[in-house]
Amino acid sequence: MSGVRQVSRRLRLLFRKDDVEVELSEEVGLHLEMEAAELV
């Protein structure tokens, strides 16, 4: 991850925690769906 992107994500985490939690939850869900699809 680039330094600028990493700093941007950390700033968002500080100021918009709820949005970051939703984004993270969606991303984790997507990865779980992809893993489940591979196992089927």
C-alpha positions as a Markdown table, in Angstrom:
| # | Residue | x | y | z |
|---|---|---|---|---|
| 1 | Met | 0.0 | 0.0 | 0.0 |
| 2 | Ser | 1.4 | 3.4 | -0.9 |
| 3 | Gly | 2.3 | 5.8 | 1.9 |
| 4 | Val | -0.3 | 8.4 | 0.8 |
| 5 | Arg | -3.1 | 5.8 | 0.7 |
| 6 | Gln | -2.1 | 4.5 | 4.1 |
| 7 | Val | -2.1 | 8.0 | 5.6 |
| 8 | Ser | -5.5 | 8.7 | 4.0 |
| 9 | Arg | -7.0 | 5.5 | 5.5 |
| 10 | Arg | -5.6 | 6.3 | 8.9 |
| 11 | Leu | -7.1 | 9.8 | 8.8 |
| 12 | Arg | -10.4 | 8.5 | 7.7 |
| 13 | Leu | -10.3 | 6.0 | 10.6 |
| 14 | Leu | -9.8 | 8.9 | 13.0 |
| 15 | Phe | -12.5 | 11.1 | 11.7 |
| 16 | Arg | -15.1 | 8.8 | 10.1 |
| 17 | Lys | -14.8 | 5.6 | 12.2 |
| 18 | Asp | -18.4 | 4.4 | 11.4 |
| 19 | Asp | -17.8 | 4.6 | 7.6 |
| 20 | Val | -14.5 | 2.8 | 7.9 |
| 21 | Glu | -16.2 | 0.0 | 10.0 |
| 22 | Val | -18.9 | -0.4 | 7.3 |
| 23 | Glu | -16.3 | -0.5 | 4.5 |
| 24 | Leu | -14.2 | -3.0 | 6.4 |
| 25 | Ser | -17.2 | -5.2 | 7.1 |
| 26 | Glu | -18.2 | -5.2 | 3.4 |
| 27 | Glu | -14.7 | -6.1 | 2.3 |
| 28 | Val | -14.4 | -8.9 | 4.8 |
| 29 | Gly | -17.8 | -10.2 | 3.6 |
| 30 | Leu | -16.7 | -10.1 | 0.0 |
| 31 | His | -13.5 | -12.1 | 0.8 |
| 32 | Leu | -15.6 | -14.7 | 2.8 |
| 33 | Glu | -18.0 | -15.1 | -0.2 |
| 34 | Met | -15.0 | -15.6 | -2.6 |
| 35 | Glu | -13.5 | -18.2 | -0.3 |
| 36 | Ala | -16.9 | -20.0 | 0.1 |
| 37 | Ala | -17.3 | -20.0 | -3.7 |
| 38 | Glu | -13.9 | -21.6 | -4.2 |
| 39 | Leu | -14.8 | -24.4 | -1.7 |
| 40 | Val | -18.0 | -25.3 | -3.4 |
